[in-house]
C-alpha cells in the first residue's frame, strides 16, 4: 500500500523502490501515523523488475500457485502459523490502504531488505481478526504485468526501478471493521518462510467515494480549458490522450473511466505505468467510454497540495481508477497498480453494467462491481 505522506519527490523512497499508492497530505497527520507511513513508503514497492515483453500485458505474468502448496490454517492461530516457519529475509508489504468489510482486492510487493525488487517468489497470505481468531488462508497470489505495447509506453517508463509488475490476491474477505493481523508465507525450496505484514485497518477511510454511490460532480481540466497546453494538466511525457472531456459534462450522459495519477511526481513509480495501461485499454477496448486522466497536485506542484477533484472523491492515496456508469453511479473503484488484464476487466464490467448484464469481478479489480 504504499502509504507515504505526500511530500516533494526528493523526500520519497529511492528510485527502484516504487510504492503502490501514496497517502495524501492531511490524511495521516499524527506523528505515529507519519512514522508508519514513512516505513511503508520504504518497504512497499509493488513494482517488480520483469515483464518487459511486447505482449501488452494482457495475460497474468504468473498464475497463482495452488493453495494446497502452502501450510493449512486448520486448527491453528495466525501466530502459530507464523512461528512455525523461520522468518524470511524478504519484505512483503501491501500496495493498498483502503479496505472495507466484504470482499477486497489485496495487491502487494516483495523485496529484499535493500529494496531490490523480487518477482519470482511464491507467496500466500493469511488474515485473522486477532492473533488467536480463526484464520482466512492460505490465499495464494498471482503476479500481474504492468507492461504495455511499445506504442503506449511513456518516456522513462522502462528506466531502471520503474514498476513492471505486482502481486495480487482477489477476494480477501474482511467481515469486520478495525485492524486485522496479516502474514505472508513464502515457499523456500522444500520449506517455507514467514513474513509479518502491516495490519490492514478495515474501514479506516470511509470517505472514499463508494461503489453504487453517485460520483462527485466535479469539473476536470481539459485540453481546451488550458488552451492546448497539456503540460499544465498532465505530467506524463508525452501527455496522455485523456483530456478531451470535463467529467462534470460527462456524468449522467456517458460511461467514464477516471484515472487519478501523477506520472512525474508519483514516489511509487507506479502511476506512469498505470496511465500507460489506461491509454492502451482506451485504444483497444474503450469504445463508447470516456477516459479521463486527472493529475494529483495543484499546478503539478506537490508543495501546493492535492487538487480539489481528489478531495471531492475522498482519496487518501493514489493512483486510483474509477469506473462510472452513464447514470453517474460508481460501478467499480480500484486503488494502486493495474495491468492490462485487470483494466480490461474493469472496462468489461462497465460495459456489462451499461447493457444491464450482471457484472463479473473475475479479471476485474478493486471493490466488488455494482450488481
C-alpha positions in Angstrom: 0.0 0.0 0.0 2.4 2.4 -0.3 1.3 4.6 2.3 3.6 7.5 2.3 2.8 11.0 3.4 3.0 13.2 0.3 5.9 15.5 0.0 8.2 16.7 -2.7 9.6 13.9 -4.8 13.1 14.3 -3.4 11.6 13.2 0.0 10.2 10.0 -1.4 11.8 6.5 -1.5 14.8 5.9 -3.7 14.4 5.1 -7.4 13.9 1.3 -7.6 11.5 1.3 -4.7 8.2 2.1 -6.3 5.2 2.5 -4.0 1.7 1.4 -4.9 -0.3 4.3 -3.7 0.6 7.3 -1.7 -1.3 8.9 1.3 -2.2 12.5 0.6 -1.2 15.4 2.9 -3.6 15.9 5.8 -5.0 12.3 5.6 -2.5 10.8 8.0 -1.2 13.6 10.3 -0.3 12.2 13.7 3.4 11.5 14.4 2.8 7.8 14.8 0.9 7.6 11.5 3.6 9.6 9.8 6.3 7.2 11.0 4.3 4.2 9.9 3.7 5.9 6.5 7.3 6.5 6.0 8.2 3.0 6.9 5.7 1.6 4.5 7.0 4.0 1.8 10.4 2.5 2.2 9.3 -1.1 2.1 6.2 -1.1 -0.1 7.1 -1.1 -3.8 4.8 -3.0 -5.8 7.0 -2.7 -8.9 8.7 -5.9 -9.9 11.5 -5.8 -12.3 10.2 -8.0 -15.0 7.6 -8.5 -17.8 9.0 -6.1 -20.4 7.8 -8.1 -23.4 5.7 -6.6 -26.1 2.7 -8.9 -25.4 0.9 -5.9 -24.0 0.4 -7.4 -20.5 -3.0 -9.0 -21.3 -2.1 -12.2 -19.5 -1.1 -12.8 -15.9 2.7 -12.7 -15.6 2.4 -15.8 -13.4 -0.7 -17.6 -12.2 -1.2 -18.1 -8.5 0.2 -21.4 -7.1 -2.2 -23.9 -5.6 -3.4 -23.2 -2.0 -2.5 -26.9 -1.3 1.1 -25.9 -1.8 1.0 -23.9 1.4 0.5 -24.8 5.1 -3.1 -25.3 6.1 -4.6 -22.9 8.7 -7.0 -25.5 10.1 -6.9 -25.6 13.9 -4.1 -23.0 14.1 -3.9 -19.4 15.0 -2.1 -17.0 12.7 0.7 -16.6 15.3 1.2 -20.3 15.3 1.4 -20.4 11.5 3.9 -17.6 11.6 6.1 -19.0 14.3 6.2 -22.5 12.7 8.2 -21.0 9.8 11.5 -19.3 10.0 11.5 -15.6 9.5 12.0 -14.6 5.9 14.7 -12.1 4.8 12.2 -10.9 2.2 9.9 -8.0 2.9 6.3 -8.4 1.9 4.3 -5.2 2.0 0.8 -4.2 1.0 0.1 -1.9 -2.0 -3.3 -0.6 -1.0 -4.6 1.1 2.2 -8.4 1.3 1.7 -10.2 -1.8 2.8 -13.9 -2.3 3.7 -16.0 -5.1 5.2 -16.7 -7.6 2.4 -14.5 -8.8 -0.5 -11.3 -6.8 -1.1 -8.5 -6.8 -3.7 -5.1 -7.0 -2.0 -2.1 -6.1 -4.0 1.4 -6.2 -2.6 5.1 -6.2 -3.3 8.0 -8.4 -2.4 11.5 -7.0 -1.8 15.0 -7.8 -0.5 15.9 -5.8 2.6 18.0 -3.5 0.3 14.8 -2.8 -1.6 15.7 -4.9 -4.6 12.5 -6.0 -6.3 11.6 -9.7 -6.3 9.1 -11.1 -8.8 9.9 -14.9 -8.5 8.6 -15.6 -5.0 5.6 -17.9 -4.5 3.5 -16.3 -1.8 0.3 -16.9 0.1 -1.4 -14.5 2.5 -3.2 -15.3 5.8 -5.5 -12.9 7.7 -7.2 -13.0 11.1 -9.2 -10.5 13.1 -6.9 -11.1 16.1 -3.8 -13.2 16.8 -6.0 -16.0 18.2 -9.1 -15.9 16.0 -10.0 -18.1 13.0 -7.6 -17.7 10.1 -8.5 -16.9 6.5 -6.0 -18.5 4.2 -3.9 -19.6 2.5 -4.7 -17.2 -0.2 -2.0 -17.6 -3.0 -1.1 -14.6 -5.0 -0.6 -14.3 -8.8 1.7 -11.8 -10.5 0.2 -9.3 -12.9 2.2 -7.4 -15.6 2.3 -3.6 -15.9 3.8 -3.9 -19.4 2.1 -2.3 -22.4 2.7 -2.4 -26.1 5.5 0.0 -27.2 3.1 2.4 -28.8 1.6 3.2 -25.4 4.7 3.5 -23.3 5.6 6.9 -22.0 9.1 8.2 -21.8 11.1 6.7 -18.9 8.6 4.0 -18.1 11.3 1.3 -18.8 14.0 3.0 -16.8 15.7 1.1 -14.1 13.5 0.9 -11.0 10.2 1.6 -12.8 7.4 -0.7 -11.8 6.8 -3.5 -14.3 4.5 -6.0 -12.3 2.9 -6.6 -9.0 1.4 -9.4 -6.8 -2.3 -9.5 -6.1 -4.9 -11.6 -4.2 -8.5 -11.3 -5.1 -11.5 -11.7 -2.8 -9.9 -11.2 0.6 -12.9 -11.3 3.0 -12.9 -8.9 5.9 -16.1 -9.5 7.9 -15.5 -6.7 10.4 -14.1 -3.2 10.6 -10.9 -2.5 12.6 -7.3 -3.7 12.5 -6.6 -7.3 11.2 -3.5 -9.4 11.6 -1.8 -10.4 8.3 1.2 -12.6 7.4 2.7 -14.0 4.3 4.2 -17.4 3.9 6.8 -17.8 1.1 7.8 -21.0 -0.5 11.6 -21.7 0.1 12.6 -24.7 -1.8 11.0 -27.7 0.0 10.1 -25.5 3.0 8.6 -22.2 3.9 9.4 -18.8 5.4 7.1 -16.3 7.0 6.8 -12.5 7.0 4.6 -10.3 9.1 2.6 -7.6 7.2 1.5 -4.2 8.5 -2.0 -4.6 9.9 -4.8 -3.7 7.4 -7.3 -1.4 9.1 -10.7 -2.2 7.6 -13.0 0.8 7.4 -10.2 3.3 8.1 -11.1 5.6 5.1 -14.9 5.7 4.9 -14.8 9.0 3.0 -13.7 7.4 -0.3 -16.4 7.6 -2.9 -18.0 4.2 -2.9 -19.4 1.7 -5.4 -23.1 2.3 -6.0 -22.9 5.9 -5.0 -23.3 8.9 -7.3 -19.9 10.1 -8.4 -19.0 13.6 -7.1 -19.9 16.2 -9.7 -16.6 18.0 -10.2 -15.1 19.8 -13.2 -11.8 18.3 -14.6 -9.5 20.4 -16.7 -9.4 19.7 -20.4 -7.1 20.5 -23.3 -9.5 23.3 -24.3 -9.5 24.8 -20.8 -5.7 25.2 -20.8 -5.5 26.4 -24.4 -3.9 23.2 -25.6 -1.0 23.5 -23.1 -1.3 19.9 -21.7 1.8 20.3 -19.6 -0.4 22.3 -17.2 -2.7 19.3 -16.5 -0.6 16.3 -17.3 2.9 15.3 -16.1 3.2 12.3 -18.4 5.7 12.5 -21.3 4.1 12.8 -23.8 0.8 13.9 -22.3 -2.0 11.3 -22.3 -4.9 11.4 -24.7 -7.4 11.5 -21.9 -8.2 15.2 -21.6 -10.9 15.7 -24.2 -13.9 16.0 -21.8 -14.8 17.6 -18.5 -16.1 15.0 -16.0 -18.9 17.4 -15.0 -20.2 17.3 -18.5 -19.9 13.5 -18.9 -21.6 12.5 -15.7 -25.2 11.4 -16.3 -24.7 11.1 -20.1 -21.8 8.7 -20.8 -19.9 6.0 -19.0 -16.4 7.0 -17.9 -13.1 5.7 -16.6 -11.4 8.3 -14.4 -7.7 7.7 -13.6 -6.2 9.8 -10.7 -2.5 9.6 -11.1 0.6 11.8 -11.4 3.3 10.1 -13.5 6.0 12.6 -12.8 5.6 13.1 -9.0 4.4 9.6 -8.0 7.0 8.4 -5.5 6.0 4.9 -6.3 6.9 5.0 -10.0 3.6 3.1 -10.5 1.4 6.0 -11.7 3.2 6.3 -15.1 2.7 2.6 -16.0 -1.0 2.8 -14.8 -1.6 5.7 -17.1 0.1 3.9 -20.0 -2.1 0.9 -19.3 -5.2 3.1 -19.5 -4.0 4.5 -22.8 -3.7 1.0 -24.3 -7.1 -0.2 -23.0 -8.7 3.0 -24.2 -7.4 2.4 -27.7 -8.2 -1.3 -27.8 -11.5 -1.7 -25.9 -12.6 1.7 -24.7 -15.1 2.4 -27.4 -18.2 4.2 -26.1 -16.4 5.1 -22.8 -14.9 8.5 -21.9 -11.4 8.1 -20.4 -10.3 11.0 -18.2 -6.8 11.3 -16.6 -6.7 13.6 -13.6 -3.4 14.8 -12.1 -2.9 14.9 -8.4 -1.3 18.2 -7.3 -2.4 21.8 -7.8 -0.3 23.3 -10.7 1.5 20.0 -10.8 3.5 21.2 -7.7 3.5 18.8 -4.7 4.1 21.7 -2.4 0.7 23.2 -3.3 -1.4 20.3 -2.1 -3.8 18.0 -3.9 -6.3 19.1 -6.5 -9.9 19.6 -5.3 -11.1 16.8 -7.6 -9.2 14.2 -5.5 -10.5 15.8 -2.3 -14.1 15.5 -3.7 -13.6 11.8 -4.2 -12.1 11.5 -0.7 -8.9 9.9 -1.9 -6.3 9.3 0.8 -3.9 7.7 -1.7 -3.1 7.5 -5.4 -3.2 6.1 -8.1 -7.0 5.3 -8.3 -9.2 4.2 -11.1 -13.0 4.8 -11.0 -15.5 3.2 -13.5 -18.6 5.4 -13.6 -21.9 4.4 -15.4 -23.8 6.7 -17.7 -26.3 7.1 -14.8 -23.5 8.8 -12.8 -23.0 5.9 -10.4 -19.7 4.4 -9.5 -19.6 0.9 -10.8 -16.1 -0.1 -9.7 -13.1 1.5 -8.0 -9.5 0.3 -7.7 -6.5 1.5 -5.8 -2.9 1.1 -6.7 -1.3 -0.7 -9.6 -3.4 -2.0 -12.5 -2.2 -4.0 -15.5 -3.9 -4.5 -18.9 -5.7 -7.7 -17.8 -7.3 -6.0 -14.8 -8.0 -2.7 -16.5 -9.7 -4.6 -19.4 -11.8 -6.4 -16.8 -12.9 -3.1 -15.4 -14.0 -1.9 -18.9 -15.8 -5.1 -19.5 -17.7 -4.8 -16.2 -18.6 -1.2 -17.0 -19.9 -2.2 -20.5 -21.9 -5.0 -18.9 -23.4 -2.6 -16.4 -24.4 -0.3 -19.2 -26.1 -3.2 -21.0 -27.9 -4.3 -17.9 -26.0 -7.5 -17.5 -24.6 -8.8 -14.2 -21.0 -7.6 -13.8 -18.3 -10.2 -13.2 -15.4 -9.5 -10.9 -13.3 -12.2 -12.5 -10.5 -10.5 -14.2 -11.5 -7.2 -12.7 -10.2 -5.4 -9.7 -10.9 -3.3 -6.7 -14.1 -3.3 -4.7 -17.0 -5.5 -5.8 -18.5 -4.2 -9.1 -22.0 -2.9 -8.7 -24.7 -5.5 -9.2 
